[in-house]
């Protein structure tokens, strides 16, 4: 279903107001606000229905679509134009590759319940031994918890492949430090915009953060490819 398409609700389908949507999503996205939801709507990424009085009403597919969008921003640092393109492919009935995921990693879904994994499920999906997950947690590559998201699955799947080449989580502690430095760099670049109190500036800062992260990723990948050229000319 396209974000801007008209919706037909099944009789008795549950509809939520914006406050109820925030209550459902804030457990995973504590910084989510009314203005952020309205910004995503203005960008055409989600299209809630409206009552005759103009109030927004979200169906469960809207909520799960929002969960996917927010996860793509938070966990994969994807800019809105990439997210919009991916959603357009889904809306057209196609099965696009999820942007930024390594081969073999699970693709996030907008189906309810498809975003969280118990420890046993995470290990099974990533085909990982428990010891590798424990090492990843110890190296601060994966945050411990009762359940895990697609970011943890992507990380653990990559660690399984790296371990086969003799690269262990403890070898990657520097990546965590480098990631923290990148976040500091992004925050520094966006600080003047974030300090503004208007919601438009805050929403724009959130979008630019994804764009900057994507460009930093391109720079890092280019540097790695250049270095690999010296190893295997």
C-alpha positions as CSV (number, residue, x, y, z in Angstrom):
1,X,0.0,0.0,0.0
2,X,1.5,3.3,-1.0
3,X,1.9,5.9,1.6
4,X,-0.4,8.3,-0.2
5,X,-3.0,5.7,-1.3
6,X,-6.5,5.6,0.1
7,X,-7.0,3.0,2.7
8,X,-9.9,0.6,3.2
9,X,-10.2,-0.6,6.8
10,X,-11.6,-4.0,7.7
11,X,-14.8,-3.7,9.8
12,X,-13.8,-3.4,13.5
13,X,-10.1,-2.7,12.7
14,X,-8.4,-0.9,15.5
15,X,-7.6,2.8,14.8
16,X,-5.2,4.8,17.0
17,X,-4.8,8.5,17.6
18,X,-1.4,10.1,17.6
19,X,-1.0,9.8,21.3
20,X,-1.7,6.1,21.3
21,X,0.8,5.6,18.5
22,X,3.4,7.4,20.5
23,X,2.7,5.2,23.5
24,X,3.2,2.1,21.4
25,X,6.5,3.2,19.8
26,X,8.2,5.2,22.6
27,X,9.4,2.0,24.3
28,X,11.7,1.4,21.4
29,X,12.0,5.1,20.4
30,X,12.0,7.2,23.5
31,X,12.8,10.4,21.7
32,X,9.8,10.1,19.4
33,X,7.5,13.2,19.4
34,X,4.3,14.4,17.8
35,X,6.4,16.7,15.5
36,X,8.5,13.8,14.3
37,X,5.4,11.8,13.3
38,X,3.9,14.9,11.5
39,X,7.2,15.4,9.7
40,X,7.2,11.8,8.4
41,X,3.7,12.3,7.3
42,X,4.6,15.6,5.5
43,X,7.4,13.7,3.8
44,X,4.9,11.2,2.4
45,X,6.3,8.2,4.2
46,X,3.1,7.4,6.1
47,X,-0.4,8.5,5.4
48,X,-2.9,8.0,8.3
49,X,-6.6,8.4,7.6
50,X,-8.5,11.4,9.0
51,X,-11.8,11.8,10.7
52,X,-14.4,14.3,9.5
53,X,-12.9,16.7,12.1
54,X,-9.4,16.3,10.7
55,X,-7.9,14.2,13.4
56,X,-5.3,11.6,12.4
57,X,-6.2,7.9,12.8
58,X,-3.5,5.3,12.4
59,X,-4.2,1.6,11.6
60,X,-1.8,-1.1,12.8
61,X,-0.1,-1.3,9.4
62,X,0.7,2.5,9.8
63,X,2.2,1.8,13.2
64,X,4.4,-1.0,11.9
65,X,5.4,1.1,8.9
66,X,6.5,3.8,11.3
67,X,8.4,1.3,13.3
68,X,10.3,0.2,10.2
69,X,11.1,3.8,9.2
70,X,12.3,4.8,12.6
71,X,14.5,1.6,12.8
72,X,16.0,2.3,9.4
73,X,17.0,5.8,10.6
74,X,18.2,4.8,14.0
75,X,19.8,1.4,13.4
76,X,21.1,1.8,9.8
77,X,21.5,5.6,9.5
78,X,19.6,5.7,6.2
79,X,18.5,9.0,4.8
80,X,14.8,9.6,4.0
81,X,15.3,9.4,0.3
82,X,16.7,5.9,0.6
83,X,13.9,4.9,3.0
84,X,11.3,6.4,0.6
85,X,12.7,4.5,-2.3
86,X,12.6,1.2,-0.4
87,X,9.1,1.8,0.8
88,X,7.9,2.6,-2.7
89,X,9.3,-0.7,-3.9
90,X,7.4,-2.5,-1.1
91,X,4.2,-0.5,-1.9
92,X,4.5,-1.7,-5.5
93,X,4.4,-5.3,-4.4
94,X,8.1,-6.0,-5.1
95,X,10.7,-7.5,-2.7
96,X,13.7,-5.1,-2.8
97,X,16.9,-5.8,-1.1
98,X,17.2,-4.0,2.2
99,X,19.6,-1.1,1.8
100,X,22.9,-1.5,3.7
101,X,22.5,-5.1,5.0
102,X,25.2,-7.6,4.3
103,X,24.4,-10.8,2.3
104,X,22.6,-13.3,4.5
105,X,21.3,-10.9,7.0
106,X,17.6,-10.8,7.8
107,X,15.6,-8.1,6.1
108,X,13.5,-6.0,8.4
109,X,9.8,-6.2,7.9
110,X,6.7,-4.1,8.6
111,X,4.8,-7.2,9.8
112,X,4.0,-6.8,13.5
113,X,6.4,-8.7,15.8
114,X,9.0,-9.1,13.1
115,X,11.5,-6.7,14.7
116,X,12.5,-8.2,18.0
117,X,14.3,-11.5,18.7
118,X,14.7,-13.5,21.9
119,X,18.3,-14.6,22.5
120,X,17.6,-18.1,21.2
121,X,16.0,-16.7,18.1
122,X,18.9,-14.3,17.5
123,X,21.4,-17.1,17.8
124,X,19.4,-19.3,15.4
125,X,18.8,-16.6,12.8
126,X,22.5,-15.6,12.8
127,X,23.7,-19.2,13.1
128,X,25.9,-18.1,15.9
129,X,27.2,-20.0,19.0
130,X,26.2,-18.4,22.4
131,X,29.9,-17.7,23.1
132,X,30.2,-15.4,20.1
133,X,27.2,-13.3,21.3
134,X,28.8,-13.1,24.7
135,X,32.0,-11.9,23.2
136,X,30.2,-9.3,21.1
137,X,28.4,-8.0,24.2
138,X,31.8,-7.9,26.1
139,X,33.3,-5.9,23.3
140,X,30.3,-3.5,23.4
141,X,29.4,-4.4,19.8
142,X,25.9,-5.6,20.8
143,X,24.0,-4.2,23.8
144,X,22.7,-6.9,26.2
145,X,18.9,-7.1,26.7
146,X,15.9,-9.3,27.0
147,X,15.3,-9.0,23.2
148,X,17.3,-7.8,20.2
149,X,16.5,-5.9,17.1
150,X,17.6,-6.2,13.5
151,X,20.7,-4.1,14.2
152,X,21.9,-6.9,16.6
153,X,21.1,-9.6,14.0
154,X,23.0,-7.7,11.3
155,X,26.0,-7.3,13.6
156,X,26.0,-10.9,14.8
157,X,25.6,-12.3,11.3
158,X,28.6,-10.3,10.2
159,X,30.6,-11.4,13.3
160,X,29.9,-15.1,12.4
161,X,31.3,-14.5,8.9
162,X,34.3,-12.6,10.3
163,X,35.1,-15.3,12.8
164,X,35.5,-17.8,10.0
165,X,38.3,-15.6,8.8
166,X,39.9,-15.4,12.2
167,X,38.6,-12.0,13.2
168,X,37.1,-12.0,16.7
169,X,34.9,-9.4,18.4
170,X,37.8,-8.3,20.6
171,X,39.6,-7.3,17.5
172,X,36.8,-4.9,16.7
173,X,36.7,-2.8,19.8
174,X,38.3,0.1,17.9
175,X,35.2,0.1,15.6
176,X,33.0,1.0,18.6
177,X,35.4,3.9,19.5
178,X,35.4,5.0,15.8
179,X,31.6,4.9,15.7
180,X,31.4,7.1,18.9
181,X,33.8,9.6,17.2
182,X,31.5,9.7,14.1
183,X,28.5,10.4,16.3
184,X,30.4,13.2,18.0
185,X,31.3,14.6,14.6
186,X,27.7,14.5,13.5
187,X,26.4,16.1,16.7
188,X,29.0,18.9,16.4
189,X,28.0,19.6,12.8
190,X,24.3,19.7,13.7
191,X,24.6,21.5,17.0
192,X,23.5,25.0,15.7
193,X,20.4,23.4,14.2
194,X,19.6,21.3,17.2
195,X,19.8,24.3,19.5
196,X,16.9,25.9,17.7
197,X,13.6,25.3,19.4
198,X,11.3,25.0,16.3
199,X,10.2,21.5,15.4
200,X,11.1,22.0,11.7
201,X,14.8,22.5,12.6
202,X,14.8,19.4,14.8
203,X,13.2,17.3,12.1
204,X,15.6,18.6,9.5
205,X,18.5,17.8,11.9
206,X,17.3,14.2,12.2
207,X,17.2,13.9,8.4
208,X,20.6,15.5,8.0
209,X,22.1,13.2,10.6
210,X,21.2,10.2,8.4
211,X,22.7,11.9,5.3
212,X,25.9,12.7,7.1
213,X,26.2,9.2,8.4
214,X,25.7,7.8,4.9
215,X,28.4,10.1,3.5
216,X,30.8,9.1,6.3
217,X,30.2,5.5,5.5
218,X,31.0,6.2,1.8
219,X,34.3,7.8,2.8
220,X,35.2,4.9,5.1
221,X,34.4,2.3,2.5
222,X,36.4,4.2,-0.1
223,X,39.4,4.3,2.2
224,X,39.1,0.6,2.9
225,X,38.9,-0.2,-0.8
226,X,41.9,2.0,-1.5
227,X,43.9,0.2,1.2
228,X,42.8,-3.2,-0.1
229,X,44.3,-2.3,-3.5
230,X,47.7,-2.3,-1.9
231,X,47.1,-5.8,-0.5
232,X,45.8,-7.4,-3.7
233,X,46.8,-5.2,-6.6
